[in-house]
Amino acid sequence: MMLPPSELFYRQRYRNGLSWRNRLGRLAWHGIWLIAFRLSPTPLFAWRRLLLRLFGARLAATAVVYPTARIWAPWNLTMRDHACLGPEVDCFCVAPIVVDTDAIVSVRSFLCTASHDIRRHGRPLTMAAIHVGRGSFVFAEAFIGMGVTIGAGAVVGARAVVVRDVAPFAIVAGNPARQVGERVMEDGEGFMKEAAGREPPQQAAGREPAG
């Protein structure tokens, strides 16, 4: 007897598809996070880098991770020079997350690389990587969705919900996040040009056309 669609929907059990190795690794990491990571004094950034590296994270020597930051699976985290995960940041790295050079993810922001396919029975897990670009700034309590790239030098406003890529130097805010301005640098133009592969807005605007 064929079940009606509503009954079929509710009888399907969720299966995340993650391996036992993944689950055991996360269990071990959670124990270390509770005992040795979360309770460590704030200045011990080198200690927390060591713990994360032991579980496969790829961290530059100057990367900064605060003790209350939550990293779901360290082996999926890459942080480059002077990258920062602030207090209570939730780094839900089911898929890889890269926080690039000089990028800052501020207090209680949520980097979410996974969701569920609600159009299919069983609601299977879906995932896609997040890249927080060089010199970008994600302000407090922002949500960055799966598959999103935050462009170099971009700014994400507090409590913004970002579900699409953010262009380099763009300033976005709101739910869903929309561009509300463009970041204009008063110094460090050379760095920002290198970071984004183009000239900062005010420098490009001030140039005379060639020819």
Buried (B, 14 or more C-beta within 10 A) or exposed (E): EEEEEEEEEEEEEEEEEBEEEBEEBBEEBEEBBEEBBBEBEEEEBEBBBEBBEEBEBBBBEBBBBBBBBBBBBBBBBBBBBBBBBBEBBBBBBBBBBBBBBBBBBBBBBBBBBBBEEEEEBBBBBBBBBBBBBBBBBBBBBBBBBBBBBBBBBBBBBBBBBBBEBBBBBBBBBEEEBEEEEBBEBEEEBEBBBEBBEBBBBEBEEEEEEEE
